[in-house]
Amino acid sequence: MGADAAHPNPEVARRLEHIYTLHRTDIDFRLGGSPYAALLHKLGNPHKKLPPVVHVAGTNGKGSVIAFMRAVLESAGYRVHVYTSPHLITFNERIRLAGNLIDDTKLISLYDRVEAANAGAAITFFEYTTAMAFLAFAETPADIVLLEVGMGGRLDCTNMIEAPLATVITKISFDHMEFLGDTLPKIAAEKAGIMKAGVPCVIGPQMDPDAVLPVFENAAKKTGASLCILGKDALNSLPSGYPSPNLAGAHQIENAATALAAIHELEKRGFEVPDTAKGHGISHVEWPGRLQRITEGPISPLMPRGWELWFDAAHNDSGAMALASQLRTWKSTNPKRHIHLCVGMGADKDTNAFFDALEGLYDQLTFIDLPTSRKPQTAAQLAIKSGKQGHEAPTLREALQSLKTADSDEGIIIVAGSLYLYAQLYS
């Protein structure tokens, strides 16, 4: 069984194992005329029966912005549906119904209904699971849906939503270039495909604004969307007096500011969100796997005394730059603190851009096998591809066991490169 399909409930696991095999070899999304559109029609077009939707695209920060928005809206008393990907431990994390993770019984029922309606047609894994989410959201009362794009935007199956209440585009960087293009303007154009006529689009702080903002501005003119660009039309940091985010890293201040700008667009459309709810949400938000300190779990006893263990989802240039900023902070506050970087990456990732951003900011490097990725890569392959010197380990557990002989009395182990590594923290 694939790691993605692993689940404590064997009935759920069996169904997940099936949908993870689904694909279309032609990679033809076609949205309006695809087998996916036919499937939604057979299911009664649940995507047309949803509560108001905020549609979120971008390369980095989508999940964090959604987490901030959910925390703020729930602090204000709203019932919030959320659809995000990928999951860290179990599939249930992808679908949150009115504040609660979807339960196994509901998952099984949704799968069986989609399977019966689809009748073997050629759809993809993400189309299948998005149809499940649309069904769940349409049938469970809530005040709003926070909907994360799977990949790109223009041709993503979540883009069947014709009239969202607002859209958000977070930071653009290089990822999925075989599908989205090999330049930032090309990638930005795909993300801009979620813009809709008369619908406000919040643009978060960008890695290269000169490359992508003209693309967004042109797309907004063509579609009739209104833009709110952070740093131009809204603050790209938190207003004075707001608490610090409950997520580590300077980049999370930008993500929180993006979420607040989106919340402001919702306030213009009838949502009432007091400042107290905004502050409470920002200071209490939870979003595991994003520069998260790991203090418990079966792997924690393997840590050398006096060391900290952190996990970060960074896997591309933009994510690595955000991680690099935090490594500089750690080094500046305690230059003697040893930083050990443990990395496992999929074979489709830009290894050079990742390591270039982190150059000179760690003291020791361990490569880890990543057999469960969609594009598996061994530690040895990653070492050769990166051209870096480091140890090699088949698992994170074995990498940490080898650190017991480390000379430094205190230090930080940071695990990065792929969300697929997260499950190893608890295995």
SULZIUR-V889842 format. One record per residue. N is the residue number from 1. RES is the residue in three letters. PHI is phi as a letter, one per 40 degrees, with the letter a starting at -180 (NA if undefined). Layout:
N;RES;PHI
N;RES;PHI
This chain:
1;MET;NA
2;GLY;c
3;ALA;c
4;ASP;c
5;ALA;c
6;ALA;c
7;HIS;a
8;PRO;c
9;ASN;c
10;PRO;c
11;GLU;c
12;VAL;c
13;ALA;d
14;ARG;c
15;ARG;c
16;LEU;c
17;GLU;d
18;HIS;c
19;ILE;c
20;TYR;c
21;THR;c
22;LEU;c
23;HIS;a
24;ARG;b
25;THR;c
26;ASP;c
27;ILE;f
28;ASP;b
29;PHE;c
30;ARG;f
31;LEU;f
32;GLY;d
33;GLY;b
34;SER;c
35;PRO;d
36;TYR;c
37;ALA;c
38;ALA;c
39;LEU;c
40;LEU;c
41;HIS;c
42;LYS;c
43;LEU;c
44;GLY;g
45;ASN;f
46;PRO;c
47;HIS;c
48;LYS;c
49;LYS;b
50;LEU;c
51;PRO;c
52;PRO;d
53;VAL;b
54;VAL;b
55;HIS;b
56;VAL;b
57;ALA;b
58;GLY;h
59;THR;c
60;ASN;b
61;GLY;g
62;LYS;d
63;GLY;c
64;SER;c
65;VAL;c
66;ILE;c
67;ALA;c
68;PHE;c
69;MET;c
70;ARG;c
71;ALA;c
72;VAL;c
73;LEU;c
74;GLU;c
75;SER;c
76;ALA;c
77;GLY;g
78;TYR;c
79;ARG;c
80;VAL;b
81;HIS;c
82;VAL;b
83;TYR;b
84;THR;b
85;SER;a
86;PRO;c
87;HIS;c
88;LEU;c
89;ILE;b
90;THR;b
91;PHE;d
92;ASN;d
93;GLU;c
94;ARG;c
95;ILE;b
96;ARG;b
97;LEU;b
98;ALA;f
99;GLY;h
100;ASN;b
101;LEU;c
102;ILE;c
103;ASP;c
104;ASP;c
105;THR;c
106;LYS;c
107;LEU;d
108;ILE;c
109;SER;c
110;LEU;c
111;TYR;d
112;ASP;c
113;ARG;c
114;VAL;c
115;GLU;c
116;ALA;c
117;ALA;c
118;ASN;c
119;ALA;f
120;GLY;g
121;ALA;c
122;ALA;c
123;ILE;b
124;THR;c
125;PHE;d
126;PHE;c
127;GLU;c
128;TYR;c
129;THR;c
130;THR;c
131;ALA;c
132;MET;c
133;ALA;c
134;PHE;d
135;LEU;c
136;ALA;c
137;PHE;c
138;ALA;c
139;GLU;b
140;THR;b
141;PRO;c
142;ALA;a
143;ASP;c
144;ILE;a
145;VAL;b
146;LEU;b
147;LEU;b
148;GLU;c
149;VAL;c
150;GLY;c
151;MET;a
152;GLY;g
153;GLY;i
154;ARG;d
155;LEU;b
156;ASP;c
157;CYS;c
158;THR;c
159;ASN;c
160;MET;c
161;ILE;c
162;GLU;c
163;ALA;b
164;PRO;c
165;LEU;c
166;ALA;a
167;THR;b
168;VAL;b
169;ILE;b
170;THR;c
171;LYS;c
172;ILE;b
173;SER;a
174;PHE;c
175;ASP;a
176;HIS;f
177;MET;c
178;GLU;c
179;PHE;b
180;LEU;b
181;GLY;h
182;ASP;b
183;THR;b
184;LEU;c
185;PRO;c
186;LYS;c
187;ILE;c
188;ALA;c
189;ALA;c
190;GLU;c
191;LYS;c
192;ALA;c
193;GLY;c
194;ILE;c
195;MET;c
196;LYS;b
197;ALA;d
198;GLY;g
199;VAL;b
200;PRO;c
201;CYS;b
202;VAL;c
203;ILE;b
204;GLY;c
205;PRO;d
206;GLN;b
207;MET;c
208;ASP;b
209;PRO;c
210;ASP;c
211;ALA;c
212;VAL;b
213;LEU;c
214;PRO;c
215;VAL;c
216;PHE;c
217;GLU;c
218;ASN;c
219;ALA;c
220;ALA;c
221;LYS;c
222;LYS;c
223;THR;c
224;GLY;g
225;ALA;c
226;SER;c
227;LEU;b
228;CYS;b
229;ILE;b
230;LEU;c
231;GLY;g
232;LYS;b
233;ASP;b
234;ALA;a
235;LEU;c
236;ASN;c
237;SER;a
238;LEU;c
239;PRO;c
240;SER;d
241;GLY;g
242;TYR;c
243;PRO;c
244;SER;c
245;PRO;c
246;ASN;c
247;LEU;b
248;ALA;c
249;GLY;h
250;ALA;c
251;HIS;c
252;GLN;c
253;ILE;c
254;GLU;c
255;ASN;c
256;ALA;c
257;ALA;c
258;THR;c
259;ALA;c
260;LEU;c
261;ALA;c
262;ALA;c
263;ILE;d
264;HIS;c
265;GLU;c
266;LEU;c
267;GLU;c
268;LYS;c
269;ARG;b
270;GLY;h
271;PHE;c
272;GLU;b
273;VAL;b
274;PRO;c
275;ASP;d
276;THR;c
277;ALA;c
278;LYS;c
279;GLY;c
280;HIS;c
281;GLY;c
282;ILE;c
283;SER;c
284;HIS;b
285;VAL;c
286;GLU;b
287;TRP;a
288;PRO;c
289;GLY;g
290;ARG;b
291;LEU;f
292;GLN;b
293;ARG;c
294;ILE;b
295;THR;b
296;GLU;a
297;GLY;h
298;PRO;c
299;ILE;c
300;SER;d
301;PRO;c
302;LEU;c
303;MET;c
304;PRO;c
305;ARG;d
306;GLY;g
307;TRP;b
308;GLU;b
309;LEU;b
310;TRP;b
311;PHE;b
312;ASP;b
313;ALA;c
314;ALA;d
315;HIS;a
316;ASN;b
317;ASP;c
318;SER;c
319;GLY;c
320;ALA;c
321;MET;c
322;ALA;c
323;LEU;c
324;ALA;d
325;SER;d
326;GLN;c
327;LEU;c
328;ARG;c
329;THR;c
330;TRP;c
331;LYS;c
332;SER;c
333;THR;c
334;ASN;a
335;PRO;d
336;LYS;c
337;ARG;c
338;HIS;c
339;ILE;b
340;HIS;b
341;LEU;c
342;CYS;b
343;VAL;b
344;GLY;b
345;MET;b
346;GLY;c
347;ALA;c
348;ASP;c
349;LYS;c
350;ASP;c
351;THR;c
352;ASN;c
353;ALA;c
354;PHE;c
355;PHE;c
356;ASP;c
357;ALA;c
358;LEU;b
359;GLU;d
360;GLY;g
361;LEU;b
362;TYR;b
363;ASP;c
364;GLN;a
365;LEU;b
366;THR;b
367;PHE;c
368;ILE;b
369;ASP;d
370;LEU;b
371;PRO;c
372;THR;c
373;SER;c
374;ARG;c
375;LYS;b
376;PRO;d
377;GLN;a
378;THR;c
379;ALA;d
380;ALA;c
381;GLN;c
382;LEU;c
383;ALA;c
384;ILE;c
385;LYS;c
386;SER;c
387;GLY;g
388;LYS;c
389;GLN;c
390;GLY;a
391;HIS;c
392;GLU;b
393;ALA;a
394;PRO;c
395;THR;a
396;LEU;c
397;ARG;d
398;GLU;c
399;ALA;c
400;LEU;c
401;GLN;c
402;SER;c
403;LEU;c
404;LYS;c
405;THR;c
406;ALA;d
407;ASP;c
408;SER;c
409;ASP;c
410;GLU;a
411;GLY;a
412;ILE;b
413;ILE;b
414;ILE;b
415;VAL;c
416;ALA;a
417;GLY;h
418;SER;a
419;LEU;c
420;TYR;c
421;LEU;c
422;TYR;c
423;ALA;c
424;GLN;c
425;LEU;c
426;TYR;b
427;SER;b
